[in-house]
Amino acid sequence: MRGVALTICAVLLAACGAKTDGAWSGYADADYVYVAAPLAGTLSALHVKAGEAVAKGKPLFALEDEAERAAREEANARVAAAQYQAADTDKGKREPEVAVNQAQLAQARAQAELARHDVTRKRELMAKGFIARAQVDEAEHALQQAQARVAELASVVDVARLPARSDERLAADAQANAARAAASQADWRARQKQQSAPVDAQVADTFFRPGEFVNAGQPVVSLLPAANVKARFYVPEPQLPQVALGKEVRLRCDGCGAPIAARITFISTKPEFTPPVIYSNEQRAKLVFLVEAKPAPQDAAKLRPGQPLSVVLP
């Protein structure tokens, strides 16, 4: 399609100096939208064909995405695991574990109470002269040990009910955030394997068939939005002051019916096919400047890229 347009352009340029009917020679052109996936893969489905009109958001094609789906499921599982770990840091030990510590504490308190009674009894016996001081000292030492054991196990019970330290909680939260980021990346990669039309357009061409391998960034479908159709024509240097950005021109073509209104959107700053070095008055008349004009989208549907045009001022 572009080759046809360039061929016509060359023919028109050869004759652009001749202006027999007051019209400038040109041709219809377009800025195509090439749709590609940023990831490589085998084309698994092509939902459109050349010449078909598509609305914005319509699926165009899909690449195989088994690896991406598996990665997404793995990432989601890691997110769940990280969330559970982060939530676990807010809890103490399980109730059965705490119950074991509480039972040990109760046993220690009973032993301490027994040791206290033993000390009282031996002090009374020592006062009556039945036992020596050493036996009382031994009983007091046993009481101190029992009381220390009670204090130790009471601390164990309290610690068992505490959540994790703040640093452990922050580390667990960081792991959960990293897992979410990995899941988002996996989800993005899976979505990129399926491309939809970015605008309302006509399918200009398709470049692959299902089963063929597509490299990353390689276009699979080209679209032609009506708003991207334009006229390209060439204005001789002496007539350049007659055109300006935003100025209206009329496009004529075979089978178009009434002239199509268009507005100038671009004027080249460089002449096309310039003669060598020094310009005489005769040579200046042969210089032409590329000008582009866009019709309204509803009128652009009448034009086909490569189609010869005659352009006149209104």
C-alpha atoms as one frame of an Amber mdcrd trajectory, in Angstrom:
protein
   0.000   0.000   0.000   2.809   2.385   0.866   4.687   1.304  -2.257   1.729
   2.306  -4.404   1.555   5.660  -2.663   5.268   6.310  -3.194   5.030   5.340
  -6.870   2.153   7.724  -7.377   4.077  10.370  -5.459   7.029  10.037  -7.825
   4.779  10.389 -10.855   3.060  13.394  -9.394   6.304  15.061  -8.437   7.505
  14.753 -11.985   4.507  16.764 -13.088   4.033  19.015 -10.068   5.550  22.005
 -11.825   2.796  21.898 -14.415  -0.392  23.468 -13.096  -2.818  23.419 -15.939
  -6.113  23.602 -14.063  -5.122  25.649 -11.001  -4.854  22.504  -8.824  -1.891
  21.089  -6.965  -1.125  17.418  -7.439  -1.060  15.100  -4.469  -2.257  11.789
  -3.099  -4.049  10.365  -0.093  -1.890   8.966   2.704  -2.431   7.778   6.247
  -0.669   7.307   9.572  -1.212   3.655  10.419  -1.460   2.330  13.955   0.662
  -0.784  14.350  -0.476  -2.993  17.221   2.135  -5.250  18.804   2.693  -7.064
  22.096   5.745  -6.090  24.174   6.374  -9.796  24.811   7.254 -12.596  22.415
   5.136 -15.678  21.876   3.274 -17.892  19.461   0.150 -16.344  17.935  -2.695
 -18.399  19.357  -5.674 -16.405  18.041  -6.283 -13.719  15.414  -9.707 -12.181
  15.913  -9.825  -9.814  12.911  -9.128  -9.788   9.186  -8.022  -7.110   6.735
 -10.740  -4.666   5.723 -12.838  -5.256   8.822 -14.049  -2.306  10.884 -13.267
  -2.607  14.585 -14.440  -0.583  17.559 -12.173   0.615  20.325 -11.574  -2.202
  22.809 -12.359  -5.053  20.409  -9.876  -7.949  20.821  -7.407  -8.107  17.930
  -5.132 -11.045  18.710  -3.729 -13.171  21.511  -0.360 -14.840  22.073   0.072
 -18.056  24.024   0.312 -17.125  27.705   0.669 -20.409  29.588   3.930 -19.316
  31.241   2.472 -15.954  32.215  -0.662 -17.538  33.712   1.457 -19.979  35.714
   3.648 -17.124  36.936   0.563 -15.159  37.931  -0.833 -18.095  39.917   2.522
 -18.602  41.621   2.731 -14.899  42.479  -0.807 -14.916  43.893   0.102 -17.909
  46.055   3.166 -16.053  47.329   0.983 -13.061  48.167  -1.342 -15.271  50.206
   1.600 -16.894  52.030   3.152 -13.499  52.809  -0.170 -12.168  54.085  -0.588
 -15.166  56.393   2.944 -14.716  57.707   2.325 -11.025  58.321  -0.943 -11.776
  60.128   0.766 -14.466  62.202   3.173 -11.904  63.642   0.212 -10.211  65.362
  -0.566 -13.354  67.330   1.122 -15.064  70.251   1.488 -18.790  70.731  -1.460
 -21.089  70.166  -3.753 -21.715  73.136  -2.586 -25.341  73.623   1.014 -24.095
  73.835   0.011 -21.392  76.314  -1.895 -24.012  78.332   1.291 -26.063  78.702
   3.121 -23.017  80.082   0.235 -22.274  82.428   0.273 -25.839  83.752   4.014
 -25.573  84.406   3.415 -22.283  86.220   0.707 -23.851  88.391   3.033 -26.726
  89.264   5.821 -24.299  90.183   3.483 -22.295  92.420   2.405 -25.477  94.202
   6.048 -26.402  94.784   6.759 -22.897  96.042   3.828 -23.105  98.446   5.093
 -26.457  99.698   8.574 -25.018 100.164   7.155 -22.075 102.137   5.324 -24.430
 104.545   8.494 -26.490 104.916  10.472 -23.391 105.895   7.840 -22.388 108.489
   7.775 -25.865 109.974  11.565 -26.173 110.183  11.897 -22.755 111.792   9.499
 -23.901 114.526  11.491 -27.131 115.015  14.765 -25.210 115.166  13.287 -22.872
 117.781  12.461 -25.926 119.938  15.926 -27.340 119.359  14.879 -30.380 117.396
  16.851 -29.579 114.205  19.976 -27.679 113.300  20.195 -24.285 111.621  21.602
 -25.896 108.479  18.327 -27.660 107.785  16.454 -24.351 107.979  18.951 -22.724
 105.615  18.491 -25.577 103.193  14.695 -25.200 103.277  14.938 -21.426 102.747
  17.221 -21.958  99.758  14.706 -24.424  98.262  11.946 -21.826  98.745  13.975
 -19.202  96.908  14.483 -21.587  94.001  10.777 -22.405  93.848   9.848 -18.705
  93.890  12.354 -17.975  91.114  10.846 -20.797  89.062   7.388 -19.298  89.530
   8.614 -15.889  88.322  10.303 -17.514  85.307   7.213 -19.427  84.205   4.967
 -16.405  84.757   7.181 -14.474  82.322   7.012 -17.372  79.849   3.201 -17.239
  79.915   3.202 -13.473  79.398   5.669 -13.695  76.476   3.636 -16.488  74.866
   0.702 -14.091  74.540   2.766 -11.281  72.972   2.841 -10.614  69.169   6.109
 -10.579  67.245   8.551  -7.726  67.628   7.978  -4.614  65.490  10.972  -5.356
  63.260   9.618  -8.823  62.482   6.239  -7.292  61.671   7.866  -4.746  59.318
   9.859  -7.506  57.635   6.684  -9.558  57.127   4.869  -6.532  55.684   7.779
  -5.868  53.303   7.650  -9.471  52.086   3.905  -9.164  51.509   4.388  -5.938
  49.509   7.115  -7.546  47.412   4.815 -10.499  46.698   2.019  -8.129  45.630
   4.401  -6.298  43.279   5.466  -9.606  41.734   1.806 -10.554  41.305   1.066
  -7.230  39.600   3.983  -7.758  37.228   2.823 -11.279  36.391  -0.720 -10.004
  35.801   0.580  -7.237  33.515   2.610  -9.727  31.463  -0.444 -11.962  31.060
  -2.590  -9.014  29.920   0.008  -7.901  27.371  -0.345 -11.208  25.544  -3.855
 -10.108  24.496  -4.145  -6.876  22.522  -7.283  -4.877  21.722  -7.994  -2.028
  19.321  -6.830   1.276  20.850  -9.201   3.325  18.626 -12.117   2.905  16.257
 -10.487   1.961  12.967 -10.397  -0.244   9.910  -8.028  -3.215   9.864  -5.511
  -2.332   7.165  -3.525  -5.562   7.262  -2.511  -8.568   9.369   1.055  -9.842
   9.322   0.921 -13.265  11.043  -1.229 -16.373  11.099  -2.078 -18.440  14.191
   0.735 -20.809  15.049   3.500 -18.454  13.903   6.018 -17.054  16.390   5.934
 -13.298  16.975   8.925 -11.449  18.376   8.466  -8.868  21.111   7.340  -5.534
  19.710   6.662  -6.934  16.235   3.340  -5.644  14.807   0.660  -8.245  14.247
  -2.128  -5.942  13.025  -2.119  -2.505  11.389  -5.115  -0.223  11.862  -6.270
   2.778   9.878  -8.309   5.235  11.982 -10.371   7.645   9.910  -8.798  10.573
  11.763  -5.346   9.494  10.503  -6.170   9.810   6.786  -4.602  12.870   5.190
  -3.794  14.451   1.865  -0.205  15.111   0.801   0.382  17.535  -2.026   3.150
  19.711  -3.366   3.084  23.470  -3.729   5.572  25.244  -6.030   7.810  27.753
  -4.287   6.229  30.866  -5.908   2.776  29.779  -4.660   3.910  28.934  -1.113
   2.501  32.199   0.372  -0.984  30.985  -0.608  -0.933  28.218   2.019  -0.798
  28.459   5.807  -1.402  26.179   8.767  -5.107  25.860   9.470  -6.116  27.178
   6.060  -8.839  25.272   4.259  -8.294  23.502   0.943 -10.548  21.318  -1.217
  -9.651  17.799  -2.286 -10.812  16.326  -5.573 -10.543  12.677  -6.491 -12.088
  10.228  -8.923 -15.398   8.972  -7.629 -15.411  11.259  -4.571 -18.277  13.401
  -5.786 -18.206  16.918  -4.357 -14.820  18.335  -3.299 -13.790  17.338   0.242
 -12.878  20.099   2.669  -9.602  19.696   4.553  -7.381  21.884   6.695  -3.631
  22.247   6.342  -1.813  20.634   9.266   1.781  20.614   8.040   4.031  22.605
   5.701   7.515  21.286   5.071  10.416  23.598   5.876  12.528  21.992   3.149
  11.923  21.845  -0.591  11.602  18.529  -2.377  13.951  17.512  -5.226  15.979
  20.703  -5.067  18.139  21.606  -8.096  21.889  21.843  -7.554  23.484  24.655
  -5.550  22.475  27.985  -7.121  18.856  28.791  -7.901  18.079  30.938 -10.876
  14.646  32.499 -11.277  13.660  29.619 -13.554  14.928  26.979 -11.139  13.109
  28.511  -8.157   9.820  27.919  -9.932  10.604  24.187  -9.972  10.999  23.920
  -6.198   8.055  22.329  -4.430   7.201  22.047  -0.725   5.341  19.160   0.840
   2.062  20.165   2.480  -0.348  17.955   4.439  -4.044  18.552   5.069  -6.578
  16.492   7.018 -10.271  16.180   6.180 -12.949  15.606   8.782 -13.184  11.933
   9.888 -16.574  11.482   8.232 -15.093  12.662   4.918 -11.851  10.733   5.312
 -13.727   7.481   4.656 -14.039   8.550   1.001 -10.266   8.495   0.541  -7.926
   5.538   0.103  -4.183   5.748   0.769  -2.331   6.097  -2.510  -5.299   7.587
  -4.299  -4.346  10.549  -6.591  -5.762  13.902  -5.520  -6.087  17.397  -6.911
  -5.972  20.149  -4.308  -7.353  23.642  -4.781  -8.018  26.612  -2.582 -11.721
  27.246  -1.859
